[in-house]
Amino acid sequence: MRIANLTRRLILGFTLILPCAAVVLDGCAMPAATTVAGSATKIVSTVAGQAGTRGNTDGTGSGATFYFPAGLVILNGNLYICDSFNSTIRQLNLSTAAVTTIAGGAGQAGNFQSAPAYFYNPEGITTDGTNLYVADSGNNMIRMLAPPSSPGASWIVSTVAGSPNGQPGNSDGVGANASFNNPLGICYDSANNTLYVADSGNSAIRAVPTNGTSTSTLVSPATGALTWPEGMAYSGGNLYVVDSGNCTVLQVTVLGGAVTVIAGQVGVKGDVDGTGSAASFDWPEGVTVDASGNLYVADTLNSTIRQVVIGTGAVMTLAGRGGTTGSANGAGNVATFNNPMRLVFDPGSSNLYVADTYNETIRQIH
């Protein structure tokens, strides 16, 4: 599955690149990216991990190592990380930068629930304020981690939904009667006590109630509205979804599942800042939301972090340089990333935390 996940991104990335290459040959080259005033005030630093160094070492700051870090969520002053290719869930203390492994066995993929619990390439993570919920992508399951009952005790892992044998499918149902196909994104709706899952291999959005009732399909593949949804965020009765395969940022109503394109053009890749369909992305994989009506997008193949104003669809580049990979810290487009996949906004500090996936690091945008 590790090879399959990486191959999936490479193959699907090329399926987007080839049509655009044909457009260039016809004389319709993409315009250059716009430099946005104010982006230089966004300071990028590295919080944990070593650029270009893969591993599973717990430690502080650069003393820790990761292998394909993906989903991020903040809970009680800690950043929780799906360390995908290690098949583990890691905790990063935001005060000390200390990294510890809270669940899973590095390099030991599986779906066991009893200690030690195992995962298989987890990529998405969210919280209800107490528990963590994980899109256990390789196992095609949604898992829950309940916090330790006492200091020094282990997190308790259980399966919320998904076939116990890990086989892919697209069935609605209760618990093990539901099935998924490579679920990659997940977010929590506190108003309805419901998890929403980007069921990427099914091109669908699924609703998974946390009270044990049936999983349902909010946006089905039959509508053709999605190609490969990944990162998700919830705010004010809406889901915000990056449709990686279509290079767009979407709004989905949780009542009815109506889909609206906020920014980007369906099937058109680029790194242009602008408003609505005048903006372009290249295989965006992560999205988060702040309290002021802004989305932040990990524009993965552009190796940039973008801001999208929900009300207007205006897009600007906060950090990174389109098409330039690297690991430099600094302000605005002085900083560089290497295929960042996920990010999360911290309302307590107004910082963004980014899984700079191909650099194997966790970065901060202050």
C-alpha positions in Angstrom: 0.0 0.0 0.0 2.9 2.4 0.6 4.0 2.0 -3.0 0.4 2.1 -4.2 -0.3 5.4 -2.4 2.9 7.0 -3.8 2.2 5.6 -7.3 -1.4 6.9 -7.1 -0.2 10.5 -6.6 2.4 10.2 -9.4 0.0 8.6 -11.9 -2.9 10.9 -11.1 -0.5 13.9 -11.1 0.6 13.0 -14.6 -2.9 12.6 -15.8 -3.4 16.3 -15.0 -0.1 17.3 -16.4 -0.4 15.7 -19.8 -3.6 17.5 -20.9 -2.1 20.9 -19.8 1.1 20.1 -21.8 -1.1 19.6 -24.9 -2.6 23.1 -24.3 0.9 24.6 -24.2 1.7 23.0 -27.6 -1.5 24.7 -29.0 -0.1 28.1 -27.9 -2.1 28.5 -24.7 0.7 28.5 -22.1 -0.4 29.1 -18.5 0.3 32.7 -17.2 2.9 33.2 -14.5 2.0 33.2 -10.8 1.2 36.5 -9.2 3.3 37.9 -6.3 0.9 39.0 -3.6 1.6 42.0 -1.4 1.6 41.1 2.3 2.7 37.5 1.9 6.2 38.4 3.0 4.8 38.9 6.5 4.1 35.2 6.8 7.2 33.7 8.5 7.8 30.0 7.9 9.9 27.9 10.3 10.5 24.2 10.9 9.0 22.9 14.1 10.0 19.2 14.0 11.7 16.7 11.7 14.7 16.9 9.5 14.4 17.9 5.9 15.1 14.9 3.6 15.5 12.5 6.5 13.0 9.7 6.9 12.6 7.8 10.2 10.3 7.0 13.1 12.4 8.5 16.0 10.7 10.3 18.8 12.5 13.3 20.1 12.4 17.1 20.3 12.4 19.4 17.2 15.0 18.2 14.7 15.6 15.2 16.9 12.4 13.6 15.7 11.9 12.0 12.3 8.8 11.2 10.2 8.0 9.2 7.1 5.4 10.9 4.9 3.5 13.0 7.5 0.0 13.8 6.4 -3.2 14.6 8.4 -3.0 17.1 11.3 -5.3 18.2 14.1 -4.8 20.3 17.3 -6.2 19.2 20.6 -5.2 20.5 24.1 -2.0 22.2 23.1 -0.8 19.2 21.0 -0.6 18.7 17.3 -1.6 15.1 16.3 -0.1 13.8 13.1 -0.9 10.9 10.8 2.7 9.7 10.1 1.4 7.8 7.2 4.2 5.6 5.9 5.2 4.7 9.5 1.5 3.7 10.0 1.6 5.6 13.3 -0.2 8.5 15.1 2.3 10.9 16.6 1.9 13.7 19.1 3.8 17.0 18.9 3.7 19.2 22.0 3.4 22.8 20.6 5.1 24.3 23.7 8.2 22.0 23.7 8.3 20.5 20.2 8.6 17.1 21.8 7.3 14.3 19.5 6.0 11.0 20.8 4.2 8.1 19.2 0.8 7.5 20.8 -0.5 4.6 18.6 0.6 2.2 16.0 3.8 0.3 15.4 6.4 1.9 13.0 6.5 -0.2 9.8 3.9 -2.6 11.2 0.8 -2.2 9.2 -2.4 -3.8 10.4 -5.8 -3.2 11.8 -5.6 -4.6 15.3 -7.5 -2.7 18.0 -6.0 -4.2 21.2 -2.6 -2.9 22.4 -0.5 -2.5 20.5 -3.1 -1.2 18.0 -2.0 -1.0 14.3 -2.9 1.2 11.4 -2.2 1.1 7.7 -1.1 4.3 6.0 -3.5 6.7 7.9 -3.8 10.0 6.2 -6.7 12.0 7.8 -7.3 13.0 11.4 -9.9 15.1 13.3 -11.2 15.5 16.8 -14.5 16.1 18.6 -12.7 17.9 21.4 -12.0 14.7 23.4 -11.3 11.8 21.0 -9.3 11.6 17.8 -10.8 10.1 14.7 -8.6 8.7 11.9 -9.1 8.0 8.2 -7.1 4.7 8.3 -6.7 4.8 4.5 -4.9 1.5 3.8 -7.4 -0.4 6.0 -10.4 1.4 4.5 -11.6 2.1 8.0 -12.5 5.0 10.3 -10.9 4.6 13.7 -11.3 6.3 17.0 -8.6 7.0 19.6 -9.9 7.6 23.1 -7.5 9.4 25.5 -5.6 7.6 28.2 -7.7 7.0 31.3 -4.7 7.8 33.5 -1.1 9.1 33.1 1.1 6.6 31.4 -1.8 4.6 30.0 -2.3 4.0 26.3 -4.8 5.6 24.0 -7.7 3.2 23.3 -8.2 2.4 19.6 -11.5 1.2 18.2 -13.1 1.0 14.8 -16.1 3.3 14.1 -16.9 2.1 10.6 -15.5 0.0 7.8 -15.1 -3.6 6.9 -13.2 -5.6 9.5 -11.1 -7.3 6.7 -10.0 -4.0 5.3 -11.5 -4.7 1.9 -12.6 -1.6 -0.2 -16.2 -1.0 -1.0 -18.9 1.7 -1.2 -21.7 0.3 1.1 -23.7 2.4 3.6 -24.5 0.7 6.9 -23.8 0.5 10.6 -20.3 0.0 11.8 -18.6 -2.9 10.0 -21.4 -3.0 7.4 -20.2 0.2 5.9 -17.3 0.1 3.5 -14.9 2.7 2.0 -12.3 2.9 -0.7 -9.1 4.7 0.3 -10.6 7.3 2.7 -8.1 10.2 2.8 -9.8 13.2 4.5 -12.0 13.5 7.6 -13.6 16.3 9.6 -16.0 16.7 12.5 -19.4 18.5 12.6 -20.1 19.2 16.3 -23.7 20.4 15.6 -24.7 17.0 14.2 -22.1 14.8 16.0 -21.1 13.5 12.6 -17.8 12.7 10.9 -17.5 13.6 7.2 -15.1 11.5 5.2 -13.5 12.1 1.8 -14.0 8.6 0.4 -11.4 9.3 -2.3 -11.4 6.0 -4.2 -15.2 6.2 -4.5 -15.2 9.9 -5.5 -17.7 10.5 -2.7 -18.3 12.3 0.6 -19.7 10.0 3.4 -21.3 10.9 6.6 -20.5 8.8 9.7 -22.5 9.6 12.8 -20.5 9.1 16.1 -23.6 7.7 17.9 -23.3 4.4 16.1 -26.1 4.9 13.6 -25.7 4.2 9.9 -23.0 5.6 7.6 -24.7 7.4 4.6 -23.5 9.0 1.4 -23.7 12.8 1.2 -22.3 13.2 -2.3 -22.2 10.1 -4.4 -20.0 9.3 -7.4 -23.2 9.2 -9.5 -23.4 13.0 -9.4 -19.9 13.3 -11.0 -19.3 16.3 -8.8 -16.0 15.0 -7.4 -13.0 13.3 -8.9 -10.6 12.7 -6.1 -11.6 14.5 -2.9 -8.9 14.7 -0.1 -8.6 17.3 2.6 -11.7 18.5 4.3 -12.8 21.2 6.9 -16.1 22.0 8.5 -17.5 25.4 9.3 -21.0 26.8 9.8 -23.0 24.0 8.2 -20.7 23.6 5.2 -17.8 21.3 4.3 -14.8 22.7 2.5 -13.2 20.1 0.3 -10.2 20.1 -2.0 -10.9 18.0 -5.1 -7.4 17.1 -6.0 -8.3 15.5 -9.3 -10.2 18.5 -10.5 -7.7 21.1 -9.0 -10.6 22.9 -7.3 -11.7 24.1 -3.8 -15.4 23.2 -3.1 -18.2 24.1 -0.7 -20.6 21.2 0.2 -23.7 21.8 2.2 -24.2 19.2 4.9 -27.9 19.5 4.4 -28.5 18.2 0.9 -25.0 17.8 -0.3 -25.1 20.7 -2.8 -21.6 21.2 -4.3 -20.3 24.7 -5.4 -16.8 25.5 -6.8 -15.3 28.4 -4.8 -12.0 28.6 -6.5 -10.1 27.1 -9.4 -11.2 25.7 -12.8 -12.3 22.1 -13.1 -9.4 20.1 -14.6 -7.2 23.1 -15.2 -3.9 23.1 -13.3 -1.7 26.2 -12.5 -0.5 28.4 -9.8 -2.3 31.7 -10.6 -3.7 34.0 -7.9 -7.0 35.5 -8.7 -10.7 35.3 -7.9 -12.9 32.2 -8.4 -12.2 30.5 -11.7 -9.4 33.0 -12.5 -7.3 31.2 -9.8 -5.7 27.9 -10.4 -4.1 25.1 -8.3 -2.1 21.9 -9.0 -3.3 18.8 -7.1 -4.3 20.5 -3.8 -4.5 18.0 -1.0 -5.2 19.9 2.3 -7.5 22.5 3.6 -8.3 24.2 6.9 -10.5 27.1 8.0 -10.2 30.0 10.4 -12.9 31.9 12.3 -12.7 34.9 9.9 -14.0 33.2 6.7 -10.7 32.2 5.2 -9.6 28.8 3.9 -5.9 27.8 3.7 -5.0 25.2 1.1 -1.9 23.0 0.8 -1.4 23.3 -3.0 0.6 20.1 -3.1 2.2 19.9 -6.6 2.8 23.7 -6.6 4.6 23.3 -3.2 2.8 26.4 -1.9 0.3 27.4 0.8 -2.7 29.4 -0.6 -5.4 31.5 1.1 -9.0 31.5 -0.2 -11.5 34.0 1.1 -14.8 32.0 1.3 -17.1 34.9 0.6 -15.4 36.1 -2.6 -13.3 33.2 -3.8 -10.2 35.5 -3.8 -7.0 33.4 -3.8 -3.5 34.5 -2.8 -0.2 32.7 -2.2 0.9 33.0 1.4 4.2 31.0 1.3 6.3 29.1 -1.1 7.1 29.5 -4.8 5.0 27.8 -7.4 6.8 24.9 -8.9 9.9 25.3 -6.7 10.6 22.7 -4.1 13.0 23.1 -1.2 13.1 23.3 2.6 14.1 27.0 3.2 12.6 28.9 6.1 11.9 32.6 5.8 9.2 35.0 4.9 6.6 34.5 2.1 8.1 33.3 -1.1 11.6 33.1 0.4 10.4 29.9 2.1 10.0 26.7 0.1 8.1 23.5 0.6 8.3 20.0 -0.9 4.8 18.7 -1.8 3.0 19.8 1.4 -0.1 17.6 1.9 -2.1 18.8 4.9 -2.3 21.7 7.2 -4.3 23.0 10.2 -5.1 26.4 11.6 -4.5 27.0 15.3 -7.1 29.5 16.6 -5.1 29.9 19.9 -2.0 31.3 18.2 -3.3 32.1 14.6 -0.5 30.0 13.3 -0.8 27.5 10.5 0.9 24.1 10.9 1.8 22.3 7.7 2.8 18.7 7.0 5.6 19.3 4.6 5.3 15.7 3.4 8.1 15.1 1.0 10.5 17.1 3.3 9.4 14.8 6.2 8.9 17.8 8.5 6.3 19.8 10.3 6.4 23.5 9.5 4.8 26.6 11.1 3.5 29.7 9.3 3.4 32.5 11.8 
